Amino acid sequence: MIPSVLPTYSRAPLTFVKGEGSWLTEADGRRFLDLGAGIAVNSLGHAAPELVAVLTEQANTLWHVSNLYNIPAQQKLADALVDKTFADTAFFTNSGTEACELAVKMARKYWYDKGDTARTDIITFSGSFHGRSSAGIAAAGSQKMTKGFGPLLPGFIHLEFGDHAALTEAAKSPTVAGILVEPVQGEGGIRPMPDVCLKGLRDLCDEHGILMMLDEVQCGMGRTGKLFAHEWAGVTPDIMMVAKGIGGGFPLGAVLATENAASGMVAGTHGSTYGGNPLACAVGGKVMEIIADDAFLAEVNRKGGIMRQKLEGLVASYPDVFESVRGTGLMLGLKCKATNTDIVKAGYAQGVLTVPAADNVIRLLPPLNISDDDIRMVVTLLDKAAKSLSSE
C-alpha cells in the first residue's frame, strides 16, 4: 500500500521537532549540527529571533490579499533588491522552480516581442539543476531528471560543463535566446564557474546579443560571501533566479531582471497566487536587511575561510575517505573517496547533517551566521564520522 505521503524522497530515519540556530533536535531528544540548513534555505539558522519577530508581527496584521492589489512589503523588498543588485525589476515566486519557469518565459518573450521569433533556444550545462518543473528538468536534461517524463519541453541546448569550444560554437546559432548557468553548481557537486569563465560568458552573450541568465537559487543570498555569487567576477546578468536563502526558511523566490530583459513581461503575461504575499515578503525584507550588510558578508567570508582551512586538515587526516575541498564562502563541498552517502549516514550517527550531491560530493551549507564554536564542532563531528569509516 502506498504511504499517505507520496514516496518521492528516500528519507533518513530522522524526525526533527525543534530547531535553534545551527542545531536541530530529534523527536527522541538527540541534537544534530545542521550543515544542510534545509539545503541552503535557513540562511540565518533555525527560529532566528529577528525572523520570528517580523513574521509574528505580519501574521497579526495581514497574511494574503492577492497580486490584484498593491502589497507594501512586496514593494519594499523589490526596492531593496533593485537597490543592491544589477536589476531594475523583480517578480516574486514561491520557489526556485517557479523562478525558473518565469526566467525561461521572460527570455523567450523578449525575443518574440522584438520580432525574432526563431530565438527560443536556451543553452544549459551538464551537472546543472534548475528545479523539477517541466522547464527545470528540460533545462538540466540529465536522464536522472527526465526519464519517464516525456515529451520534454523543447528549446534547450545541452553542453558539457567547461567545454568552451562547444559553447563558443553553439552561441553562434541564430536560434539562441539565452545562456543559463549556475555560478556555483550545487546539486552538481559544488562546482564553481571560474571568474574568468563568467567574464567570458558575459562577453560571449554581448557579442551575439544573447541574454545572460543566472541561477543563483542555491549560491545566492550571501552564501559565497558576496550578496550574489556573480559579483566575484565583476559581471552582471540580464535575468537572475533567486530563492532558498532569501526567505530564511519561509517559501520565497524571485526573478530579477534588467528593464530591457523584462520588457516583454507586460500585464497578463505571468502571475502567481501566493508569490510576493505579505508574510513571505515581510520575512524576506528582514533577511535582505541582515544579509546585504557589508559587515555580515565579511563575517561569512571569515567563517568560510576558517571552515575551509579546518576541512583541508580533515582531508589530510583521512585520505582514504576524502579527496579535496571545493567551493567558497559557506558553500563548501567535500569530494569523497568513500561513497558520499556512506559518509552522510556516518554523520547521522555522530550528530551532524550533511547533504549529498553529484560527483561523490557531500555539501556543507550551514547557516550563514554559524558560530565559531559550531564551526569547530563541525570538524570534530566529521572527524568522528570519517574515523568510523576509515577503521572499517
C-alpha atoms as one frame of an Amber mdcrd trajectory, in Angstrom:
protein
   0.000   0.000   0.000   1.327   3.430  -0.928   2.049   5.698   2.068  -0.096
   8.768   2.611   2.913  10.961   1.737   3.938  10.279  -1.867   7.270   8.399
  -1.598   9.350  10.578  -3.947  12.041  11.041  -1.287  14.267   8.400   0.258
  14.022   9.861   3.741  16.536   9.369   6.539  15.101   7.806   9.726  15.112
  11.173  11.491  12.209  13.270  12.723  13.115  16.769  13.845  10.793  18.603
  16.198  12.718  21.757  17.055  15.452  23.953  15.636  17.589  26.658  17.179
  20.468  28.372  15.409  22.637  25.740  13.729  21.105  22.856  15.683  18.130
  20.546  15.272  16.512  18.382  17.946  15.216  14.928  17.030  11.977  13.547
  18.476  13.996  11.293  20.785  15.964  14.264  22.161  19.211  13.861  20.205
  20.780  17.082  18.890  22.251  17.415  15.394  24.537  20.095  13.988  22.811
  21.083  10.755  25.214  21.649   7.853  22.419  21.429   5.302  20.260  24.315
   6.538  17.300  22.922   4.617  19.602  22.781   1.557  20.848  26.376   1.787
  17.436  27.685   2.867  17.776  28.534   6.557  20.298  31.271   5.876  20.025
  32.717   9.405  19.584  29.401  11.177  16.537  27.831  12.750  13.977  30.030
  14.502  16.074  33.182  14.037  14.615  35.663  16.561  14.603  38.545  14.072
  12.602  36.498  11.572  10.233  35.116  14.186   9.505  38.676  15.327   8.771
  40.080  11.862   6.743  37.013  10.849   4.648  37.223  14.026   4.054  40.937
  13.564   2.941  40.443   9.956   0.827  37.392  10.834  -1.103  39.526  13.310
  -1.764  42.105  10.585  -2.280  40.572   7.120  -1.443  37.204   5.565  -2.709
  37.227   1.997  -4.580  39.519  -0.327  -3.628  38.854  -3.992  -1.412  40.459
  -6.549  -4.512  42.214  -7.817  -3.596  44.840  -5.216  -0.519  46.716  -4.023
   1.419  44.885  -1.313   3.673  47.243   0.712   6.031  44.510   1.990   6.472
  43.274  -1.577   7.285  46.745  -2.858   9.774  47.286  -0.029  11.597  44.016
  -0.782  11.640  44.728  -4.521  13.129  48.159  -3.847  15.831  46.610  -1.642
  16.754  44.016  -4.276  16.870  46.589  -7.054  18.982  48.882  -4.885  21.527
  46.153  -4.104  21.771  44.410  -7.480  22.001  44.888 -11.248  18.230  44.571
 -11.550  15.615  47.140 -12.446  12.642  44.961 -11.554  11.626  41.865  -9.575
   8.818  39.321  -9.699   8.202  37.212  -6.592   7.544  33.485  -6.659   7.263
  30.775  -4.008  10.329  28.773  -5.036  13.331  28.434  -7.294  11.414  26.079
  -9.554   8.789  28.756 -10.164  11.562  31.280 -10.760  12.964  29.017 -13.480
   9.597  28.885 -15.228   9.422  32.675 -15.359  13.059  33.108 -16.411  12.520
  30.822 -19.406   9.281  32.596 -20.344  10.930  36.004 -19.971  13.850  35.165
 -22.253  11.630  33.754 -24.986   9.077  36.558 -24.759  11.866  39.120 -25.025
  12.842  37.874 -28.480   9.272  37.278 -29.593   8.389  40.901 -28.911  11.444
  42.011 -30.863  10.186  40.073 -33.861  12.977  37.478 -33.730  10.671  34.521
 -33.186  13.364  31.968 -34.103  15.274  32.753 -30.905  13.778  30.240 -28.483
  16.747  28.025 -27.517  18.445  28.278 -24.131  21.934  26.850 -23.647  22.451
  24.899 -20.400  25.204  22.708 -18.963  25.766  19.207 -17.640  25.545  18.884
 -13.877  23.044  21.709 -13.649  19.876  21.734 -11.576  17.084  24.222 -12.191
  14.176  22.654 -10.330  11.754  19.842 -11.082   9.124  21.527 -13.211   8.759
  20.793 -16.923  11.078  23.670 -17.792  13.512  22.820 -14.987  14.053  19.185
 -15.923  14.223  20.006 -19.626  16.857  22.637 -18.866  19.003  20.200 -16.870
  18.472  17.462 -19.411  20.050  14.584 -17.474  18.484  11.139 -17.745  18.078
  11.037 -13.976  15.872  14.129 -14.132  13.973  13.448 -17.348  13.460   9.665
 -17.654   9.781   8.832 -17.928   8.589  12.425 -18.146   8.492  12.916 -21.897
   7.683  14.568 -24.142  10.074  17.150 -22.767   9.717  20.882 -23.216  11.817
  21.650 -26.307  14.190  24.530 -26.827  17.235  23.620 -24.721  20.783  23.023
 -25.969  22.768  20.894 -23.522  26.540  21.304 -23.381  29.245  19.741 -21.237
  30.267  21.892 -18.280  33.585  23.563 -19.119  33.545  22.822 -22.869  34.475
  26.297 -24.109  34.775  25.319 -27.764  31.282  23.823 -27.838  29.840  26.876
 -26.093  31.521  29.299 -28.489  30.160  27.355 -31.457  26.632  26.932 -30.030
  26.351  30.658 -29.249  26.656  31.444 -32.971  23.277  29.891 -33.675  20.566
  32.433 -34.571  18.094  30.376 -32.515  19.781  31.018 -29.145  17.792  33.285
 -26.818  19.804  32.893 -23.634  22.514  31.033 -21.744  21.514  29.710 -18.313
  24.166  28.793 -15.746  24.704  28.454 -12.013  27.800  30.451 -10.929  28.330
  27.600  -8.461  26.611  24.307  -9.191  25.027  22.951  -6.027  23.375  19.644
  -6.899  26.159  19.141  -9.429  28.743  18.825  -6.647  29.762  22.356  -5.554
  31.388  23.191  -8.881  32.186  26.909  -9.167  32.446  28.500 -12.569  35.813
  30.321 -12.562  35.586  34.122 -12.596  37.374  34.260 -15.946  34.725  31.945
 -17.418  31.858  34.057 -16.114  33.525  37.118 -17.624  33.951  35.246 -20.878
  30.316  34.182 -20.783  29.215  37.787 -20.393  31.422  38.788 -23.331  30.029
  35.948 -25.441  26.453  36.972 -24.671  27.242  40.585 -25.586  28.938  39.519
 -28.820  25.870  37.626 -30.021  23.145  39.661 -28.309  22.198  36.714 -26.086
  20.563  37.105 -22.673  22.811  36.008 -19.791  20.654  34.085 -17.306  21.981
  33.122 -13.888  20.519  30.609 -11.460  21.568  31.797  -8.007  18.861  29.873
  -6.171  21.435  27.945  -4.109  24.587  30.064  -4.382  22.962  33.469  -3.884
  21.890  35.494  -0.849  25.296  35.716   0.798  26.158  32.029   0.511  29.545
  32.644  -1.170  30.470  35.764   0.810  29.020  38.228  -1.706  25.315  39.014
  -1.816  25.275  37.124  -5.122  27.999  34.826  -6.422  28.404  36.521  -9.815
  29.673  39.646  -8.049  33.047  37.922  -7.511  33.581  38.021 -11.280  32.519
  41.651 -11.606  29.820  40.857 -14.167  26.080  41.385 -14.268  23.422  39.130
 -15.821  20.272  40.117 -17.664  17.991  37.721 -15.766  18.600  36.001 -12.422
  16.714  33.374 -10.435  16.712  33.709  -6.634  15.104  31.587  -3.901  16.124
  29.368  -0.942  18.088  31.689   1.365  16.064  34.810   0.541  13.188  33.585
   2.714  15.329  32.297   5.570  13.055  29.226   5.751   9.815  30.821   4.569
   8.847  29.887   0.966  10.003  32.744  -1.258  11.680  33.131  -4.625  12.182
  35.856  -7.198  13.273  36.621 -10.719  15.394  39.753 -11.038  15.935  41.371
 -14.417  17.054  44.446 -16.256  14.368  46.682 -17.741  15.432  45.557 -21.206
  15.293  41.813 -20.494  11.922  42.131 -18.755  10.379  44.294 -21.468   8.148
  41.517 -22.826   6.540  40.724 -19.480   3.604  43.097 -19.563   0.248  42.837
 -17.770  -1.264  39.366 -18.142   1.897  37.540 -19.235   2.626  35.956 -15.848
   1.127  35.653 -12.391   1.196  33.906  -9.040  -1.495  33.345  -6.431   0.847
  33.284  -3.445   4.012  34.833  -4.878   5.002  38.012  -3.077   2.431  37.596
  -0.311   2.748  39.849   2.766   4.050  37.090   5.067   6.820  35.955   2.729
   7.923  39.462   1.795   7.993  40.665   5.395  10.389  37.835   6.231  12.371
  38.311   3.005  12.743  42.003   3.738  14.303  41.282   7.112  16.589  38.628
   5.591  17.781  41.152   2.996  18.337  43.799   5.657  20.584  41.441   7.611
  22.463  39.588   4.863  23.069  42.502   2.481  25.047  44.312   5.166  28.758
  44.504   4.313  29.811  43.567   7.835  27.630  40.439   7.739  29.093  39.369
   4.395  32.611  39.960   5.708  31.802  37.531   8.531  30.588  34.933   6.023
  33.957  35.207   4.278  35.867  34.976   7.540  33.912  31.959   8.740  34.123
  30.331   5.325  37.897  30.705   5.436  38.100  29.133   8.884  35.864  26.232
   7.909  37.745  25.566   4.684  41.083  25.541   6.486  39.787  23.049   9.027
  38.268  20.883   6.304  41.593  20.825   4.444  43.118  19.405   7.612  40.351
  16.798   7.773  41.068  15.728   4.175  44.751  15.380   5.001  43.926  13.259
   8.054  41.634  10.864   6.161  42.990  10.454   2.610  41.092   7.191   2.207
  37.768   8.937   2.957  38.140  12.419   1.452  39.845  13.736  -1.659  39.532
  17.549  -1.640  37.584  20.628  -0.555  35.540  22.675  -3.024  33.586  25.899
  -3.013  33.755  29.341  -1.483  32.303  31.185   1.485  29.882  28.906   3.292
  29.039  26.917   0.175  31.560  24.143   0.576  31.846  20.576  -0.592  33.972
  17.587   0.292  34.885  15.476  -2.707  34.915  11.955  -1.316  36.826   8.758
  -1.965  34.456   6.734   0.188  30.850   6.708  -1.032  29.335  10.070  -0.179
  26.054   8.624   1.083  28.003   6.372   3.466  29.675   9.471   4.895  26.322
  11.221   5.250  24.963   8.217   7.173  28.097   8.059   9.331  27.463  11.691
  10.133  23.963  10.870  11.348  25.485   8.508  13.886  27.724  11.307  15.170
  25.046  14.016  15.230  25.971  16.015  12.118  23.859  16.565   8.994  25.369
  16.950   5.520  23.779  16.762   2.069  24.949  14.506  -0.780  25.491  15.869
  -4.285  26.691  14.604  -7.643  30.325  13.710  -8.358  30.553  11.881  -5.000
  30.477  15.120  -3.003  28.892  15.993   0.327  27.676  19.573   0.690  28.287
  21.752   3.740  25.765  24.600   3.671  25.465  25.806   7.278  23.539  28.881
   8.389  25.481  31.974   7.365  25.597  33.115  10.991  27.031  29.842  12.323
  29.204  30.499  15.372  32.947  29.897  15.553  32.320  27.302  18.261  29.947
  25.428  15.974  32.499  25.564  13.148  34.979  23.847  15.442  32.282  21.296
  16.297  31.723  20.673  12.577  35.220  19.295  12.205  35.068  17.350  15.465
  31.913  15.524  14.378  33.049  14.966  10.790  36.340  13.625  12.136  34.417
  11.056  14.171  32.315  10.131  11.151  35.420   9.720   8.966  37.187   7.710
  11.631  34.253   5.276  11.825  34.566   4.638   8.090  38.348   4.656   7.973
  38.579   1.910  10.597  36.077  -0.387   8.901
